[in-house]
């Protein structure tokens, strides 16, 4: 990784280090919970879909409330509290497993509660960055943060698969809980002062409507929400059956599955490093479109995987690599774009609204994927996911995002309120 001037920003370095530790640990649970459900609790496709839906349901149910909270409270404190809460919740899983009382319903509850804290964490995290650095560095900064996440995706799944195979899933999840504690320690060292809240909190309803209207009336945000929402609907369908597909249809062990997932991390690392350069060459909008094209190719590779285990592993690695590469190129550019067009006072509500529209599609897709997996089979369900990815690409191609670029200056919150009032 090339060290540029941004690396001399002390608080950004601390944020980057904290996220690297936390994201590496999170990869263990991302693989550990569904593997625990599939191999120990013998979950059905429907139960796997419900488990994934429980993890992402808070985005749909509570996302708008989280946005108001993030705009009203210090964002760094929310990050610390959310990670400490997730650590405590994850400690329950190994304890219940060792006591012999772990049931699938308990995993549903843990997934929902950790998902609620993850929602608060992600909205606050995305809203904090613009207050730490200049807006013209947002794509670069998001690229570096995505690099740390992508490195975690390379090391995390392989490490998770190995730990689960050698030490069992509960112990692996215990290690993830420890990573959240380390994140909180790193984050407490950030010294930058967040911008003061310059507007008095109004009614909860008015604050929520203001965030919704800002997203809906801003063409590039509306385009991002539509495309990414469709893509995440597809992601939910795919992830509901992917672990069962790999372990049952392809005959993968936990270690091989972790290795296959690591292919996505490798692609993501490359995508994170190149995202800023690609956007400089092609523009932000075309870069997002190129990323979605690669994501479609990655999902197609999952459908055609088969034959001997070695061959299936190679095809799955290619699919994960393409999906990771394309997904991160699109993510880095669209994140920098949406942060750049939003006033600081609306960052929390904008990110929360986008979270509802984008991440809120995952539980719907997961439930649909679980039902489809039982009705038409695992591979056919993945084929349906391909159609969803293609639909997201078509949406993107027809939207205002094709010619979008990062905005250097945004209107003040007062000017924006006047504009919205005139539109009403």
C-alpha positions as CSV (number, residue, x, y, z in Angstrom):
1,X,0.0,0.0,0.0
2,X,1.3,3.4,-1.0
3,X,1.7,5.8,2.0
4,X,0.5,9.2,1.0
5,X,-0.1,12.4,3.0
6,X,-3.4,11.1,4.5
7,X,-1.3,8.6,6.5
8,X,0.2,11.5,8.4
9,X,-3.3,12.3,9.8
10,X,-3.0,10.8,13.3
11,X,-6.7,10.3,13.9
12,X,-7.3,8.8,10.5
13,X,-4.5,6.3,11.2
14,X,-6.2,5.4,14.5
15,X,-9.6,4.9,12.8
16,X,-7.9,2.8,10.1
17,X,-6.1,0.6,12.7
18,X,-9.3,0.2,14.8
19,X,-11.3,-0.9,11.8
20,X,-8.6,-3.4,10.6
21,X,-8.7,-5.2,14.0
22,X,-12.5,-5.2,14.2
23,X,-13.2,-6.2,10.6
24,X,-10.8,-9.1,10.8
25,X,-12.6,-10.4,13.9
26,X,-16.0,-9.9,12.3
27,X,-15.1,-12.2,9.4
28,X,-15.0,-15.0,12.0
29,X,-18.6,-14.5,13.0
30,X,-19.8,-14.0,9.4
31,X,-18.7,-17.5,8.7
32,X,-19.0,-18.9,12.2
33,X,-22.7,-18.3,12.9
34,X,-24.0,-19.9,9.7
35,X,-21.5,-22.8,9.9
36,X,-22.6,-23.3,13.5
37,X,-26.2,-23.4,12.5
38,X,-25.6,-25.7,9.5
39,X,-23.2,-28.2,11.0
40,X,-24.1,-28.3,14.7
41,X,-27.8,-27.3,14.8
42,X,-28.5,-28.9,11.3
43,X,-30.4,-25.9,10.1
44,X,-32.7,-26.1,7.0
45,X,-32.5,-23.7,4.1
46,X,-35.5,-21.8,5.6
47,X,-33.8,-21.5,9.0
48,X,-30.6,-20.3,7.4
49,X,-32.6,-17.6,5.6
50,X,-34.3,-16.6,8.9
51,X,-30.8,-16.4,10.6
52,X,-29.5,-14.0,7.9
53,X,-32.7,-12.0,7.9
54,X,-32.5,-11.6,11.7
55,X,-29.0,-10.1,11.3
56,X,-30.1,-7.5,8.8
57,X,-33.7,-6.9,9.9
58,X,-32.7,-4.0,12.2
59,X,-31.7,-2.0,9.2
60,X,-35.2,-2.2,7.9
61,X,-37.0,-1.8,11.2
62,X,-34.8,0.7,13.1
63,X,-32.6,2.4,10.5
64,X,-34.4,5.7,10.4
65,X,-34.3,6.0,14.2
66,X,-30.6,5.2,14.2
67,X,-30.0,8.1,11.8
68,X,-31.7,10.6,14.1
69,X,-29.7,9.3,17.1
70,X,-26.4,9.6,15.2
71,X,-27.2,13.3,14.2
72,X,-28.1,14.1,17.8
73,X,-25.3,12.3,19.7
74,X,-21.5,12.2,19.6
75,X,-20.7,9.7,16.9
76,X,-17.5,8.4,18.5
77,X,-19.3,7.4,21.7
78,X,-21.9,5.5,19.7
79,X,-19.1,3.5,18.0
80,X,-17.5,2.6,21.3
81,X,-20.8,1.6,22.9
82,X,-21.9,-0.5,19.9
83,X,-18.7,-2.5,19.8
84,X,-18.7,-3.1,23.6
85,X,-22.3,-4.3,23.2
86,X,-21.5,-6.7,20.4
87,X,-18.6,-8.2,22.4
88,X,-21.0,-9.0,25.3
89,X,-23.6,-10.5,23.0
90,X,-21.1,-12.7,21.2
91,X,-19.8,-14.1,24.4
92,X,-23.2,-15.7,25.0
93,X,-22.8,-18.0,22.0
94,X,-19.7,-20.0,23.2
95,X,-21.1,-20.0,26.8
96,X,-24.5,-21.5,25.6
97,X,-22.7,-24.0,23.4
98,X,-20.5,-25.2,26.2
99,X,-23.5,-25.5,28.5
100,X,-25.4,-27.5,25.9
101,X,-28.3,-25.1,25.7
102,X,-27.7,-23.5,22.3
103,X,-30.7,-23.6,20.0
104,X,-31.4,-22.0,16.6
105,X,-33.8,-19.5,18.3
106,X,-30.9,-18.3,20.4
107,X,-28.8,-17.7,17.3
108,X,-31.7,-15.7,15.8
109,X,-31.8,-13.5,18.9
110,X,-28.0,-12.9,18.9
111,X,-28.1,-12.2,15.2
112,X,-30.9,-9.6,15.6
113,X,-29.3,-7.8,18.6
114,X,-25.8,-7.7,17.2
115,X,-27.4,-6.5,13.9
116,X,-29.0,-3.7,15.8
117,X,-25.7,-2.6,17.3
118,X,-24.0,-3.1,13.9
119,X,-26.6,-0.7,12.4
120,X,-25.8,2.0,14.9
121,X,-22.1,1.4,14.4
122,X,-22.2,1.6,10.6
123,X,-24.3,4.7,10.4
124,X,-22.1,6.5,13.0
125,X,-18.9,5.2,11.3
126,X,-20.0,6.5,7.9
127,X,-21.0,9.8,9.4
128,X,-17.8,10.4,11.4
129,X,-15.3,10.3,8.5
130,X,-16.4,13.6,6.8
131,X,-15.7,15.4,10.2
132,X,-12.2,14.0,10.4
133,X,-10.9,14.8,6.9
134,X,-11.5,17.2,4.0
135,X,-14.2,16.3,1.6
136,X,-11.8,16.1,-1.4
137,X,-10.1,13.3,0.3
138,X,-13.2,11.2,1.0
139,X,-12.8,8.7,-2.0
140,X,-9.1,8.2,-1.0
141,X,-10.0,7.8,2.7
142,X,-12.8,5.3,1.9
143,X,-10.4,3.4,-0.3
144,X,-7.9,3.0,2.5
145,X,-10.6,2.0,4.9
146,X,-12.0,-0.5,2.4
147,X,-8.4,-1.8,2.0
148,X,-8.3,-2.6,5.7
149,X,-11.7,-4.3,5.4
150,X,-10.6,-6.2,2.3
151,X,-7.4,-7.4,4.0
152,X,-9.6,-8.6,6.8
153,X,-11.7,-10.5,4.2
154,X,-8.5,-12.2,2.9
155,X,-7.2,-13.2,6.3
156,X,-10.5,-13.5,8.1
157,X,-12.4,-16.3,6.3
158,X,-9.3,-18.5,6.0
159,X,-8.5,-17.9,9.6
160,X,-12.1,-18.4,10.5
161,X,-12.4,-21.7,8.6
162,X,-9.2,-23.0,10.2
163,X,-10.2,-22.0,13.7
164,X,-13.6,-23.5,13.3
165,X,-12.2,-26.7,12.0
166,X,-9.5,-26.9,14.7
167,X,-11.1,-25.3,17.7
168,X,-14.9,-25.4,16.9
169,X,-17.1,-22.4,16.0
170,X,-17.9,-21.2,19.5
171,X,-14.2,-20.6,20.3
172,X,-13.8,-18.8,17.0
173,X,-16.7,-16.5,17.9
174,X,-15.2,-15.9,21.3
175,X,-12.1,-14.5,19.5
176,X,-14.3,-12.1,17.5
177,X,-15.8,-10.8,20.7
178,X,-12.2,-9.9,21.8
179,X,-11.6,-8.0,18.6
180,X,-14.5,-5.7,19.3
181,X,-12.9,-4.8,22.7
182,X,-9.7,-3.9,20.9
183,X,-11.6,-1.6,18.5
184,X,-13.1,0.3,21.4
185,X,-9.6,0.9,22.9
186,X,-8.2,2.2,19.6
187,X,-11.2,4.5,19.0
188,X,-11.0,6.1,22.4
189,X,-7.6,7.5,21.4
190,X,-9.0,9.7,18.5
191,X,-8.7,13.4,19.6
192,X,-10.4,15.3,16.8
193,X,-13.4,17.3,18.0
194,X,-16.6,16.5,16.1
195,X,-18.6,19.5,14.8
196,X,-21.0,20.9,17.2
197,X,-24.7,20.3,16.6
198,X,-25.8,23.7,15.3
199,X,-29.6,23.0,15.0
200,X,-31.9,22.2,17.9
201,X,-33.5,18.8,17.7
202,X,-37.1,19.0,16.5
203,X,-39.7,16.3,16.5
204,X,-38.5,12.8,15.7
205,X,-41.0,12.6,12.8
206,X,-39.7,15.8,11.2
207,X,-36.1,14.7,11.5
208,X,-36.8,11.4,9.9
209,X,-38.8,13.0,7.1
210,X,-36.0,15.5,6.5
211,X,-33.5,12.7,6.0
212,X,-35.8,10.8,3.7
213,X,-36.6,13.8,1.6
214,X,-33.0,14.7,1.2
215,X,-32.2,11.2,-0.2
216,X,-35.3,11.0,-2.4
217,X,-34.8,14.4,-3.9
218,X,-31.1,14.1,-4.6
219,X,-30.7,12.3,-8.0
220,X,-27.4,10.6,-7.3
221,X,-28.5,9.3,-3.8
222,X,-31.7,8.0,-5.3
223,X,-29.8,6.2,-8.0
224,X,-27.3,4.7,-5.4
225,X,-30.2,3.5,-3.2
226,X,-32.0,1.9,-6.1
227,X,-29.0,0.0,-7.5
228,X,-27.5,-1.0,-4.2
229,X,-30.9,-2.0,-2.8
230,X,-31.5,-4.4,-5.7
231,X,-27.9,-5.7,-5.4
232,X,-28.4,-6.3,-1.6
233,X,-31.7,-8.1,-2.3
234,X,-29.7,-10.4,-4.5
235,X,-27.0,-10.7,-1.8
236,X,-29.6,-11.9,0.7
237,X,-30.9,-14.5,-1.7
238,X,-27.4,-15.7,-2.4
239,X,-26.1,-15.8,1.2
240,X,-29.2,-17.6,2.5
241,X,-28.1,-20.7,0.5
242,X,-24.4,-20.3,-0.2
243,X,-23.1,-22.1,2.9
244,X,-25.5,-25.0,2.3
245,X,-24.7,-25.0,-1.4
246,X,-20.9,-25.2,-0.7
247,X,-21.0,-27.8,2.0
248,X,-23.8,-30.0,0.6
249,X,-23.7,-29.7,-3.2
250,X,-20.0,-29.0,-3.6
251,X,-18.7,-31.0,-0.7
252,X,-16.6,-28.3,0.9
253,X,-15.2,-28.5,4.4
254,X,-15.1,-25.4,6.7
255,X,-11.5,-24.8,5.7
256,X,-12.2,-25.0,2.0
257,X,-15.2,-22.7,2.4
258,X,-13.0,-20.2,4.3
259,X,-10.4,-20.4,1.5
260,X,-13.1,-19.7,-1.1
261,X,-14.4,-16.7,0.8
262,X,-10.8,-15.4,1.0
263,X,-10.8,-15.1,-2.8
264,X,-13.4,-12.3,-2.4
265,X,-11.0,-10.6,0.1
266,X,-8.1,-10.7,-2.4
267,X,-10.3,-9.1,-5.1
268,X,-11.5,-6.5,-2.5
269,X,-8.0,-5.6,-1.5
270,X,-7.1,-4.9,-5.2
271,X,-10.3,-3.0,-5.7
272,X,-9.8,-0.8,-2.6
273,X,-6.2,0.0,-3.8
274,X,-7.3,0.8,-7.3
275,X,-10.7,2.5,-6.6
276,X,-9.3,6.0,-6.2
277,X,-7.2,5.7,-9.4
278,X,-10.1,4.2,-11.4
279,X,-12.4,7.1,-10.4
280,X,-9.6,9.6,-11.3
281,X,-9.4,8.0,-14.8
282,X,-13.1,7.2,-15.5
283,X,-15.1,9.3,-13.1
284,X,-17.0,8.2,-10.0
285,X,-20.2,7.2,-11.8
286,X,-18.6,5.0,-14.5
287,X,-16.5,3.4,-11.8
288,X,-19.6,2.3,-9.9
289,X,-21.0,0.8,-13.1
290,X,-17.8,-1.1,-13.8
291,X,-17.9,-2.5,-10.3
292,X,-21.5,-3.8,-10.8
293,X,-20.5,-5.5,-14.0
294,X,-17.8,-7.5,-12.2
295,X,-20.3,-8.3,-9.4
296,X,-22.7,-9.9,-12.0
297,X,-19.8,-12.0,-13.4
298,X,-18.9,-13.1,-9.9
299,X,-22.5,-14.4,-9.2
300,X,-22.5,-16.2,-12.5
301,X,-19.4,-18.1,-11.5
302,X,-21.1,-19.3,-8.3
303,X,-23.9,-20.8,-10.4
304,X,-21.6,-22.7,-12.8
305,X,-19.3,-24.2,-10.1
306,X,-19.4,-28.0,-9.9
307,X,-17.5,-31.2,-10.7
308,X,-14.5,-32.3,-8.6
309,X,-14.0,-30.4,-5.4
310,X,-10.7,-28.8,-6.7
311,X,-12.4,-27.5,-9.8
312,X,-15.4,-26.2,-7.9
313,X,-13.0,-24.5,-5.5
314,X,-11.2,-22.7,-8.4
315,X,-14.5,-21.5,-9.9
316,X,-15.7,-20.3,-6.5
317,X,-12.4,-18.5,-5.9
318,X,-12.8,-16.8,-9.3
319,X,-16.4,-15.8,-8.5
320,X,-15.5,-14.5,-5.1
321,X,-12.5,-12.6,-6.5
322,X,-14.6,-10.9,-9.2
323,X,-17.4,-10.1,-6.8
324,X,-15.0,-8.7,-4.2
325,X,-13.1,-6.6,-6.8
326,X,-16.3,-5.1,-8.3
327,X,-18.1,-4.7,-5.0
328,X,-15.4,-2.6,-3.4
329,X,-14.7,-0.4,-6.5
330,X,-18.5,0.4,-6.5
331,X,-18.7,0.8,-2.7
332,X,-15.7,3.1,-2.3
333,X,-16.9,5.5,-5.1
334,X,-20.5,5.6,-4.1
335,X,-19.6,6.1,-0.5
336,X,-17.3,9.0,-1.2
337,X,-20.0,10.5,-3.5
338,X,-22.8,10.3,-1.0
339,X,-20.7,11.7,1.8
340,X,-19.6,14.6,-0.4
341,X,-23.1,15.8,-1.3
342,X,-24.4,15.8,2.2
343,X,-24.1,18.5,4.9
344,X,-22.6,17.3,8.1
345,X,-25.8,17.9,10.1
346,X,-27.6,15.4,7.8
347,X,-24.8,12.8,7.5
348,X,-26.4,10.5,10.1
349,X,-29.9,10.6,8.6
350,X,-28.6,10.3,5.1
351,X,-26.6,7.2,5.9
352,X,-29.4,5.7,8.0
353,X,-31.9,6.3,5.2
354,X,-29.5,4.7,2.7
355,X,-29.0,1.9,5.2
356,X,-32.8,1.2,5.3
357,X,-33.1,1.3,1.5
358,X,-29.9,-0.7,0.9
359,X,-29.2,-3.0,3.8
360,X,-32.9,-3.3,4.6
361,X,-33.3,-5.3,1.4
362,X,-31.0,-8.1,2.7
363,X,-33.5,-9.7,5.2
364,X,-36.2,-9.7,2.5
365,X,-33.8,-11.4,0.1
366,X,-32.7,-13.8,2.8
367,X,-36.2,-15.0,3.5
368,X,-36.9,-15.2,-0.2
369,X,-33.7,-17.2,-0.7
370,X,-34.6,-19.6,2.1
371,X,-38.0,-20.3,0.6
372,X,-36.6,-20.6,-2.9
373,X,-33.8,-23.0,-1.7
374,X,-36.4,-25.4,-0.4
375,X,-38.8,-25.0,-3.4
376,X,-36.4,-25.0,-6.4
377,X,-33.0,-26.1,-5.0
378,X,-29.8,-24.4,-4.0
379,X,-28.2,-23.9,-7.5
380,X,-31.4,-22.6,-9.0
381,X,-31.8,-20.1,-6.2
382,X,-28.3,-18.8,-7.1
383,X,-29.5,-18.5,-10.7
384,X,-32.3,-16.2,-9.5
385,X,-29.6,-14.1,-7.8
386,X,-27.9,-13.5,-11.1
387,X,-31.1,-12.0,-12.5
388,X,-31.2,-9.6,-9.5
389,X,-27.6,-8.5,-10.1
390,X,-28.4,-7.8,-13.8
391,X,-31.5,-5.8,-12.8
392,X,-29.3,-3.6,-10.5
393,X,-26.9,-3.0,-13.4
394,X,-29.7,-1.9,-15.7
395,X,-31.0,0.5,-13.0
396,X,-27.5,2.0,-12.6
397,X,-27.0,2.4,-16.3
398,X,-30.3,4.3,-16.7
399,X,-29.7,6.6,-13.7
400,X,-28.0,10.0,-13.0
401,X,-25.0,8.2,-11.6
402,X,-23.5,7.6,-15.0
403,X,-22.0,11.2,-15.0
404,X,-21.8,11.9,-11.3
405,X,-18.7,13.3,-9.6
406,X,-17.6,14.2,-6.0
407,X,-18.9,17.5,-4.8
408,X,-16.4,19.8,-3.1
409,X,-18.9,22.2,-1.4
410,X,-22.3,21.5,-0.1
411,X,-25.1,23.8,1.0
412,X,-25.4,24.7,4.7
413,X,-28.0,23.0,6.7
414,X,-30.0,26.3,6.9
415,X,-29.9,26.7,3.1
416,X,-31.0,23.1,2.7
417,X,-33.9,23.5,5.1
418,X,-35.1,26.6,3.1
419,X,-34.8,24.6,-0.2
420,X,-36.7,21.7,1.2
421,X,-39.4,24.0,2.6
422,X,-39.8,25.6,-0.9
423,X,-40.1,22.2,-2.5
424,X,-42.8,21.1,0.0
